């Protein structure tokens, strides 16, 4: 059965932890699909620590952009996170919001055509006010529009507030 869940909220609100607990409640061997690029040595160490913290029951995968190139049939997959995934398209497309949004939507549709349970983790980056930086405003628009698109497709949407899950949809 195909199912799409979106877990959203601010930074350090407990999104990833909630998504991981949910995945483990649905599968004894879920997939953790990380979308972040490795920016520097500190970031590499952070990623390695996160992989070790998850434990042996997890299948850890790294994919910066083309998530659909992997088969997830009949699996439970945590995609962490939409914000970093969007960053990769945004920078590769030289801050072209329209092109990035179209490519992200197309990739999302390809990915979620598989029969699997997808748990997307994202950030509500627009809650902090309007940035004076044009690039940041463009990126906030991109992520906001992509979050809306995913939420419309999702069977469930959970907003994490201070570690507490609040069901939105």
C-alpha positions as CSV (number, residue, x, y, z in Angstrom):
1,X,0.0,0.0,0.0
2,X,1.3,3.5,-0.9
3,X,1.2,6.1,1.8
4,X,2.7,9.6,2.0
5,X,3.3,11.4,5.3
6,X,4.8,14.8,5.9
7,X,6.5,15.8,9.2
8,X,7.1,19.5,9.4
9,X,8.1,22.1,11.9
10,X,10.9,24.4,13.0
11,X,14.6,23.5,13.5
12,X,15.2,21.2,16.5
13,X,11.4,20.7,16.9
14,X,11.8,16.9,17.0
15,X,10.8,16.2,13.4
16,X,13.5,13.6,12.5
17,X,13.2,11.8,15.8
18,X,9.4,11.5,15.4
19,X,9.8,10.4,11.8
20,X,12.3,7.7,12.8
21,X,10.1,6.4,15.6
22,X,7.1,6.3,13.3
23,X,9.1,4.4,10.7
24,X,10.3,1.8,13.3
25,X,6.7,1.3,14.4
26,X,5.8,0.4,10.8
27,X,8.9,-1.7,9.9
28,X,11.6,-3.7,11.5
29,X,14.0,-2.6,8.8
30,X,13.2,0.9,7.5
31,X,15.2,3.0,5.1
32,X,16.7,6.3,6.0
33,X,17.3,8.4,2.8
34,X,19.5,11.4,3.6
35,X,19.5,14.2,1.0
36,X,22.3,16.4,2.4
37,X,25.5,17.2,0.6
38,X,28.6,17.0,2.7
39,X,29.7,20.7,3.1
40,X,32.8,20.3,5.3
41,X,34.5,17.9,7.8
42,X,32.3,18.9,10.7
43,X,29.2,18.2,8.6
44,X,30.7,14.8,7.6
45,X,31.2,13.9,11.3
46,X,27.7,15.0,12.1
47,X,26.3,12.7,9.4
48,X,28.4,9.8,10.6
49,X,27.2,10.3,14.2
50,X,23.6,10.3,13.0
51,X,24.1,7.1,11.0
52,X,25.6,5.4,14.1
53,X,22.8,6.7,16.4
54,X,20.1,5.1,14.1
55,X,21.3,1.6,14.7
56,X,21.6,-1.6,12.7
57,X,17.9,-2.0,11.9
58,X,18.2,0.9,9.5
59,X,19.3,0.8,5.9
60,X,21.1,4.1,5.4
61,X,21.2,5.7,1.9
62,X,22.5,9.0,0.6
63,X,21.0,10.6,-2.4
64,X,21.3,14.4,-3.1
65,X,18.7,14.8,-5.8
66,X,17.4,11.9,-7.8
67,X,15.6,9.9,-5.1
68,X,13.5,8.0,-7.6
69,X,16.5,6.2,-9.1
70,X,16.3,3.8,-6.1
71,X,13.7,1.1,-5.6
72,X,11.7,1.3,-2.4
73,X,8.8,-1.1,-3.2
74,X,7.0,-2.3,-0.1
75,X,9.4,-0.5,2.2
76,X,9.1,2.3,4.8
77,X,11.3,5.2,3.9
78,X,12.2,8.4,5.8
79,X,13.3,11.1,3.5
80,X,15.4,13.6,5.6
81,X,15.0,16.2,4.5
82,X,13.0,18.1,1.9
83,X,14.8,21.4,2.8
84,X,18.2,20.0,2.0
85,X,16.9,18.2,-1.1
86,X,15.5,21.5,-2.3
87,X,18.9,23.2,-1.6
88,X,20.6,20.9,-4.0
89,X,18.3,21.8,-6.9
90,X,18.3,25.5,-6.0
91,X,22.1,25.8,-6.1
92,X,22.5,23.6,-9.1
93,X,19.9,25.7,-10.9
94,X,21.6,29.0,-9.8
95,X,18.6,30.1,-7.7
96,X,16.1,29.6,-10.4
97,X,13.0,28.9,-8.3
98,X,10.6,27.9,-11.2
99,X,13.0,25.4,-12.7
100,X,13.9,24.0,-9.2
101,X,10.3,23.7,-8.2
102,X,9.3,21.9,-11.5
103,X,12.2,19.5,-11.2
104,X,11.5,18.8,-7.5
105,X,7.8,18.1,-8.2
106,X,8.6,15.8,-11.1
107,X,11.1,13.9,-9.0
108,X,8.6,13.7,-6.1
109,X,5.9,12.3,-8.4
110,X,8.4,9.7,-9.8
111,X,9.5,8.6,-6.4
112,X,6.0,8.4,-4.9
113,X,4.7,6.3,-7.8
114,X,6.3,3.4,-6.0
115,X,4.3,1.3,-3.6
116,X,5.9,2.2,-0.3
117,X,5.4,4.3,2.8
118,X,7.2,7.6,2.4
119,X,7.8,9.8,5.5
120,X,9.1,13.2,4.3
121,X,10.7,15.5,6.9
122,X,10.8,19.2,6.1
123,X,11.3,22.6,7.8
124,X,8.9,25.5,8.0
125,X,11.6,28.1,7.2
126,X,9.1,30.8,6.5
127,X,8.0,31.1,10.1
128,X,10.9,33.4,11.1
129,X,9.9,36.5,9.1
130,X,11.0,37.9,5.8
131,X,14.7,37.9,5.1
132,X,16.4,41.0,3.8
133,X,18.5,38.7,1.5
134,X,17.0,38.1,-1.9
135,X,18.5,34.6,-2.3
136,X,17.1,33.6,1.1
137,X,13.6,35.0,0.1
138,X,13.7,33.0,-3.1
139,X,14.7,29.8,-1.3
140,X,12.0,30.3,1.3
141,X,9.5,30.7,-1.5
142,X,10.8,27.5,-3.1
143,X,10.6,25.4,0.1
144,X,7.2,26.9,1.0
145,X,5.7,26.0,-2.3
146,X,7.2,22.5,-2.3
147,X,6.0,21.9,1.2
148,X,2.5,22.9,0.1
149,X,2.7,20.5,-2.9
150,X,3.8,17.6,-0.7
151,X,1.2,18.4,1.9
152,X,-1.6,18.3,-0.7
153,X,-0.4,14.8,-1.9
154,X,0.1,13.5,1.7
155,X,-2.2,11.2,3.5
156,X,-1.1,12.7,6.8
157,X,0.7,15.9,7.8
158,X,2.2,16.3,11.3
159,X,3.6,19.5,12.7
160,X,6.2,19.2,15.4
161,X,6.1,21.9,18.1
162,X,8.7,21.6,20.9
163,X,8.8,17.8,20.5
164,X,5.0,17.4,20.4
165,X,3.4,16.1,17.3
166,X,0.3,18.0,16.2
167,X,-1.8,16.3,13.5
168,X,-2.7,18.8,10.7
169,X,-4.2,16.4,8.2
